[in-house]
Amino acid sequence: MKQSRLDQLSDGIFAIVMTILVFEIRVPEYSGLVSEQTLISSLITIYPLLLSYLLSFSLLFTYWRSHHLIASVLAKNIDIQFSNLSGIFLFLVALVPFSSHFLGRYIYSKTGVIFFAINIILIGISLYKMRQYAIKSETIENTPFTETENEHANMHILFPIISSVVAIAVAFYSTKIAIFLFTIAILFNSAIILF
């Protein structure tokens, strides 16, 4: 299998999934003139959906970049096992619009937080396994990397998993704190990648 085919599939899935995220946020509709206070109240009402969109888009951008770095930069070639692992990863990525919308609708609920967190954990584990397979496979040739680069890459993959596990535990105490932890962890991880 050519890497370009996997890149095209991955880019297409991420583009669609990241676009679908915003479709779940509906502009409030009113007839006639609407006061500023009503519009502000409407935005406050949909803030959970806006927050879940922010979290999910940032997370997906991070995972898109990580997948690209593994599948196109680290690995100089791919094999069937690698493409299968990538398929599992993309399957879980495609679930993000649902888990994100579920979180946005039920942000006060432990179930909403836990479901979203489990989706993040599974995506992260599949990406980690893909990276480990690319490094250890006898059929895949890798671009040379240092131990520091490897630790840095693994940290970016594992950080959302760890923050999701913590958020699940905290959700039993307070969903607001769990959401705050998600927000800080995901935005922090995204910001580190960007700079």
Disulfide bonds with the S-S distance in Angstrom:
none
